[in-house]
Amino acid sequence: MLASIRHLLVLAVASGLLAAGGARAQDVREFPARPLRIITGYLPGGVSDTIARLMAEKIGERIGQRIVIDGRPGAGGTLAMELAAHASPDGYTIFMAQPVITISPTFKRKFSFDPVRAFAPISVVGMGTTIMVVNPATPVASVKELIAYGRSQPPGSLRYGHSGQGSTNHLAGELFAFMTGIRFTPVPYKGAAANILAVLQGEIQIAFLPELPTIPHLKSGRLKALGVTGLKRSGAVPEVPAIAETLKGYEVPVWYGLMVPAKTSQAIVQKLNREMKAVLETPEVVKRLAGQGIEVQYTTSAEFAKLIDEDAKRWAKLVKDTNLVLE
């Protein structure tokens, strides 16, 4: 009798596991059954927002569902990051991620979660670059000249603009200051547009800016480009040298990618990864992203996770080396 009961229990448990497994498989097969959203942390019209809209359009076409953009700008992208981290891990909320993920663990203000571990990476979309520019009234025409000029000025007299504490263009300036020994005064602005206006009007002498909104001002001569923050020159402005050509070892990578909350099913993550791969391989998408100054770089989920880990270590080292306090 006891053996029979045990046998029935084993069958019941096995049936339950099979049913659960079948339900999970069915969920993946049916995913997505309703519209999705991509949460972005930056203002409409910016590079991040534009990339998110392109991905929403093209991935949505492939999966047969509408993907809406949920813009939550503010606090250097951390507001959107917190919202996305606490979203239901069902695949219906995607985060348009940038290095705020890897920089935010260095903030003095601690989050209710670990930003690096709170998300499951899907794939990198591409790599962008930031341009170091100066107001034409600043008497320099190269990185070498800026270093010499900066060292000759009273500490703190040169101001550079950024888009908020912990943004990549903020840390681009801090890294430049650390490697050259120059003391700058960082000035925060709400987004690239305000940063550009400030350097155009001479409120600040230097800014680290995204390519797309900056290039027209370079062509008109209203701004001077000194260098780009990547290790190599950008295809959009090949005449502008990499800062690293003068300042060896200088690099501020700017990556863009899609992620979901950490507990999202790996089957859903891999499905989204496959859809992203197909989208990023289309010539139209490559061309449209190039127009935003973005070089397409599809990755597996594991490769994206490795990039995030390396990036987090990079910024932790900079903050430690410079005694920088990020509020």
N, C-alpha and C positions, 0 to 999 in steps of 0.2 A: 504493500500500500504506500509506504514512505517513498519507495523507489519510483512509483508511478507519479506521486505528487512532484518529486524532484524533476522527473522527465517533463511534466506539464509546465513547470516553472521555467525550465531551460527553453522549451519551445516558445513560451510566452515572451521571455526576454529576447530571444533570437528574432521573433516576429516583430517585436517592438523596434529593435535595432534596424531591421530591414526596412520597416515602415518609415523610421526616421531618416534613414539613408535615402530611401526613395523620395521622401518629401523634399530633402535637401537637393537631390538631383533634379527633381521636378522644378523646384524654385529656381535653380540656375538655368534650366531650359526655358522657363517662362520669363526670366529676367531680361529686360525690364517690362513690367506690366502697366506702368504708369509713367508720367513725366519725371525727369530728374532735374536736379539743380546743381549749378556750379557756383560756389561761394568765392567771391573775389574780395580782396582787401584794399583795393586802390580805386581812385576816381575813374569815372567813365571817360573813355577816349585815350586813356593811358595804354602803355604796352601790355600790361597784365590783363586789363579788361578786354583789349582787342584780341589777344590770343585766346582768352576764355570764350569769347563770342565765336571765333572761328572754329574752335574745337567743339563747341556746343552745336554749331550748325552742321559740321561734317560728321561727327559721331552720331548725332541725332538722326541724320539721314540713313546711316548704316543700321542703326538698331530699331528704327521705326518709331521712335518716341521723341517728343519735344524735350529739349534741355533748356531750362531757363537760367538766366544769370541773376544771382542774388548778391548785389553789391553792398558790402559793409565796410566802407573806407574808414580809416581812423587808426590812431596809435601805431603808425608804421606797419599796418597789416596784422597786428596782434588781435584786434577785435574779431576779424573774420576767422583767424586761426582758432581762437577759443570757441567760437560758435561751431565751426566745422568739427573740432575735436570732440565736442559733446553731442554731435548729431547721431541719430540712430545708425548703427553699422550694417545697413541693409543694401548698400550700393547706390541708393537714390540721392545721396549727398556727396558731391565731389568737391575737393578743395583745390583752387588754383594756387599752387604753392610756389614760393620763392624762398630765398635764403633767410627770411624772417623765421622759418622753422629752425634753422641751425644757429642763428644769432641769438634768438630769444632766451635760450638756456643761460646765457651770460648776464641777463638782466638782474639787477638788484631785486626788483619786484619778482617774486616767484609765482608761478602759475599753479593752478590746481591740478596740473597734469604735466607730464614730461613731453615737451613739444616734439622732440626727436622720436619718441616711442609711441606717440599718440596717433600716428597715421600709418597706413599701409601704402607704400609707394606703388603707383601704377606704371607710369613711364615719364621720363623727361620729355618735354616737347622740344626744347631747344636751348641754345646758349646765346645770351646777348652780351653786349658790351656797354661800358659807360665811358663817356668822353670827358676828359678834364679840359675845361675851357677857362679863359680869362676875359675880362673886359678889355677892349682894345687900348684903353688908357693905361693899363698895367704894362710897364716897360719890359716885357719879356716876350720871346717868340719861340721858346723851347723849354722842355723840362729842365735841361741843364741850366738855362738862364734863370728859370724860376727858383731853382735851388740856391743859386748864388745870390739872387735878389732877396729871397726870403731870409737867408742867413745874415744879410746886411741890415735888415729892418729890425726895429724894436720888437721884442717878443709879444705876440698877440696882436700886432698891428694889421696883419693880413687876415682877412675874413674869407671863409669859404661856406657856401650854402649846402644844405642837405634837406632831405625829406622826412626828417624825424629821427630821434634817437634809435640806434640799432638798425637803421636802413643801410642798404649796401653802399649808397653814396656817402653816408656818414662815416662808415668804417673805411671806405676808400680814402677819405681825407685823413682819418686817424692813422691809417697804415702809412700813408705818405709822410705825415708829420713824424712818426716814429722812426722811419727809415732814414729821414734826412736830418733829423734833429731840429726841425723848425717848429716853433710854437705858433699855431694858427688859432684864430677864434672861430669856432664852428657856430653857424647861425641856422636854426631850423625853419623850414617853410612847409606849407601844406601842399605838397605835390610838386611835380616837375615844372608846371606852368609858372607857379609863383617863384620858384627857384630861378628859372630863366629870366623872368622879369626883373628880379633883384640884381642879377649880374649885368643885365642890359642897362639898368639905371645906375649902376655903380654903387649900390648899397653894399655889395660884396665884390671882391676882386676875382674870386675863383669859385667854380662850381663843378661838381661831378654830375653829369646829366646823361639821360638815355639818348641814344642816337637819333631816333626818328624826329622828335620835336626840335632837336638841336641843329640838324644839318641845314635847314633853310637859313638860319642865322649865321652859320659859317660861310655859306655861299654869298650872303649879302655883305659879309665883312663886319657885321655887328658884334660878332664874337670871334675869338681866336682859339683854335683847338691846339692843345699842346701834346696830348697823348691819349691813348685808350688804355683801359685797365686790364684787358686780357693779356695773355702771354704773347699773342701774335696780333698782327694788324687786322682790322676789320675790312671785310669785302666792300662794305658800304662807303667807307672813307679810307681807302688804301694809302692815301697820301699822308695820313696821320700816323705817326709812329706809335708803337706800344711804349708805355712808360717804362716797361722792363728793359727796353733797349738802352736806356740811360741808367735806370735804377734797378740793378740786377736783383732778381728775386721778387720784385713787386708783381702781385697778381690779385685781382679781385674778380673772381668768376661770378657771373650773374646767370643763374639757371632758372628755367620755368618748367613746371611739371604738374601733373595731376595726381592727387592722392585721395584716399578715402579713410574714414575712421579705422583704427587699428584692428578691431574685431570683425571687420567685414570678411565674409567668406572668401577664401583664396580662389575658389572657383569663379566667383564674381570678379575678383581682382584680375585674374588671368583672362577672363572674357573681355573686360574693358581694355586690358593691355593689347589683346589681339586687334580690337577695333582701332585703338590708337595707332598701332603699327601700320595698319592698312591706310589710315588717313594720312599719316606722316610720310608715306611713300608716294603719295600722289603729287605730280608736278605742280598742280594748282596750289596746293597747300604750301609746298616748298617755296614757291614764288611769292605767295602772299606773306609768308613769315619773313622771307628775305627782305620784303618791303618794309617790315617793322624792325629790321636790323637783327633778326633772329636766325641763327643757323640751326636747322633741324638736327636733332640728335635723339633718335629713338633709343630707348634702353629697355632691358628686361626689368622686372621688379627688383631683382637681386642687385643688378648694376646700379639702379637708382638708390637703393638702400646704402650701397657702398659709398656713393657720391655724398649722400647726406652725412654719413658717419665721418668722412674725411673733412667735409666742410665745417662740421661742428667742432672738430679738433682745431681747425685753422683759426676760427674766431675765438675759441676759448684761449688759445695761446696768445693772440693779439691782445685780448682784454687783460690777461695776466701780465704780459710783458709791459704794457703801457699804464697799468693801474687805472684803466678806464672804468668809470662807474656809469653803467647804463640804467637809467631809472625806468 
